[in-house]
C-alpha cells in the first residue's frame, strides 16, 4: 500500500512543478504512459500547451494506443488507436497568496 501511495505522489509531482513554473507566453511539452485497466491496453501520451497568459492555456494532446490482439467470431484481429484532443484550460485562482 505504501508503494502505491509513493507512485501516486511521483505522478503528481510533475504537475505541481509545471504549475508553479508556468510563465506567460511559454510552451510546455509533456510525455506520459497510458495504461487502461479494463481493456489491458497501453499507449503513449504527448501533449503540448501554449500559456497565453497566467490563467489561459491552449493545447494539443495526442494519444497512441499500441496494437492488441482480439479474437472476435473466431477471427483474430489487431486493434490499435489514435486519440487527438484540442484543449482550452482556464485556471481559477484559489487564494491570492499562492
Buried (B, 14 or more C-beta within 10 A) or exposed (E): EEEEEEEEEEEEEEEEEEEEEBEEEEEBEBEEEBEEEEEEBEBEBEBEBEBBEEEEBEBEBBBBBEEBEEEEEEEEEEEEEEEEEEEEEEEEEEEEEE
